[in-house]
């Protein structure tokens, strides 16, 4: 689902964690949109990324799996400062 083309935020000097998170989410977004969903960045507090799942992702029984195995995994791989991702 999330291929190597999604990667690239790692090592961006002078770019805030929030900007790095937004860049990675922008790369993940097409995979979610292909299934009628989407993700919005709400905030980054410390190492916690807060996102809102929208479209078909909102209320989907698989949304927590998508969040943990997709969004959170990619963010943590690309941005070492990210500790966890929470849906709000």
C-alpha positions as CSV (number, residue, x, y, z in Angstrom):
1,X,0.0,0.0,0.0
2,X,2.7,2.5,1.0
3,X,5.6,2.2,-1.5
4,X,9.1,3.5,-1.4
5,X,8.0,6.6,-3.4
6,X,6.3,7.8,-0.3
7,X,9.6,8.3,1.5
8,X,11.7,11.4,1.4
9,X,11.1,13.6,4.4
10,X,14.0,12.2,6.4
11,X,16.9,14.6,6.8
12,X,15.2,17.8,6.0
13,X,17.3,20.4,7.8
14,X,15.6,23.6,8.9
15,X,12.2,22.2,8.4
16,X,9.9,21.9,11.4
17,X,8.5,18.5,12.5
18,X,5.0,19.7,11.7
19,X,6.1,20.6,8.1
20,X,7.8,17.2,7.8
21,X,4.7,15.4,9.0
22,X,2.5,17.4,6.5
23,X,4.9,16.4,3.7
24,X,4.7,12.7,4.5
25,X,0.9,12.9,4.9
26,X,0.7,14.5,1.5
27,X,2.6,11.4,0.1
28,X,0.3,9.0,1.9
29,X,-2.9,10.8,1.0
30,X,-3.3,9.4,-2.6
31,X,-3.5,5.8,-1.2
32,X,-6.2,6.8,1.3
33,X,-8.1,8.8,-1.3
34,X,-8.1,5.8,-3.7
35,X,-10.4,4.1,-1.1
36,X,-12.5,7.2,-0.6
37,X,-10.8,8.4,2.6
38,X,-8.3,11.0,3.6
39,X,-6.3,12.3,6.5
40,X,-5.9,15.8,7.9
41,X,-3.1,17.0,10.2
42,X,-4.6,18.6,13.3
43,X,-1.5,19.3,15.3
44,X,1.9,18.0,16.4
45,X,2.5,18.2,20.2
46,X,5.9,16.9,21.2
47,X,6.2,13.5,19.6
48,X,2.4,13.1,19.2
49,X,0.9,13.6,15.8
50,X,-2.9,14.3,15.9
51,X,-4.8,13.6,12.8
52,X,-8.4,13.5,11.6
53,X,-9.5,10.7,9.4
54,X,-12.2,11.8,7.0
55,X,-14.3,10.5,4.1
56,X,-14.7,6.7,4.1
57,X,-12.0,6.5,6.7
58,X,-14.1,8.2,9.3
59,X,-16.0,5.6,11.2
60,X,-14.5,2.7,9.2
61,X,-13.9,-0.4,11.3
62,X,-10.4,-0.7,9.6
63,X,-9.5,2.9,10.4
64,X,-7.4,2.0,13.5
65,X,-5.5,-0.5,11.4
66,X,-4.9,2.0,8.7
67,X,-3.7,4.5,11.2
68,X,-1.3,2.2,13.0
69,X,0.0,0.1,10.1
70,X,0.0,2.8,7.5
71,X,0.1,6.3,8.7
72,X,1.9,5.9,12.0
73,X,4.4,3.4,10.6
74,X,5.4,5.6,7.7
75,X,5.6,8.7,9.9
76,X,7.8,7.0,12.5
77,X,10.1,5.6,9.8
78,X,10.5,9.0,8.2
79,X,10.5,11.3,11.2
80,X,12.4,10.0,14.2
81,X,10.7,12.7,16.5
82,X,7.3,11.0,15.9
83,X,6.4,8.7,18.9
84,X,2.8,8.0,18.1
85,X,-0.2,9.1,16.0
86,X,-3.6,9.7,17.5
87,X,-6.9,10.1,15.7
88,X,-9.0,13.1,17.1
